[in-house]
Amino acid sequence: MSFLFNQIDGLGRHVTRNLEYTLHVLLTFYLSVRAAIVDRTQSLRTLFGVVSSQIYFTGWQAVPLISVLALGAGGVVILQSSTNLNLLGGTEMIGKLLVIIIVRELGPLMTALVVIARSGTAVASEIGNMRANREIEALESMGINPLSYIVFPRVLGGVISVVSLAVYFTLISILGGYLLTRMLHDLPFGFYADSLARAIAVGDLGLFLLKNTFSGIIIFTVSCHQGLSVGRSPTEVPIATTQAVVKAIIYVVVFNFSVTALFYLNELRKLGVLG
C-alpha cells in the first residue's frame, strides 16, 4: 500500500512541477509582450533590428534544409498516394489526402522540429551565455528591460519565421513532390491542381495558421525562458539548452495533437456523428 501511495505522490509532484513550469513560461511571454508593447521600454527601431536578425537566422538560413525535407516528404506522400489511390480507383481523392497529411499535419510539425533543432538550441544557448557572463545584469543596470530587448523580438521574429517556413514547406512539398512523382506516374497537373483546390477549405487554412503561430510562440518562449533560468555557472548552459529542446518538442507535439483532436471532433459533430 505504501508503494502505491509513493507512486501517487510522485505523480502528483511531477504534474505540479510541470504545471508550475508552464505557468512560468506563460508569465515570461506575457511580461515580454507587456514590456515591449504596453510599457514600450524599447524603441521600434531597436526592436525591428533584433526581429530582422532573428528572421534572417531562423527563416532565411533554414530554407535549404527545409527545401530538401519538403521535397523528400512531398515526393514520398504524393507518390504513395497516387499509386495506392490509382489501384483503388480513387485518384480524385489525392487532393483531400494531401491536405490532410501535408497542410494539416506534416507541414506544421516538420517545420517546428527543424526550428527547434536549429534556432531553439541557439537562442537558449545565446541567452544562457549572456546570463552566465552577467550581460543580462549589465543591460538591467543600463535601464534596458531584458524581456523587451531579448525575449519579445526573438519570439516575434520566431513566429514570423515559423509561419513563413511552414508555407514554404507546404508549397515545395506539393509542387516539388508533384514534379518528382510526374517522372514515374502520368498524373496531369490540371487534374492535380483541381483536386487540391476542391479539397482545401478555410478551416484548413485556419488550422494551419493556428498551429504554426502557436508553435513559434511555444518554441521561442520556452527557449528564452530556459536561457534566462541559467545561473552564473557556464556549465548550466548546455543543460538549459538540452531542456529547452526537450520541453519545446513536448509542448509542440502536445499542442498539435490537441488542436488536431479538437478539429476532428468538431468535424464529426458537424456531420452528426457526435451529439
Summary of the structure (lengths in Angstrom):
residues: 275
radius of gyration: 22.0
end to end distance: 41.5
largest distance: 69.9
contacts: 917
relative contact order: 0.15
helix: 87%
strand: 0%
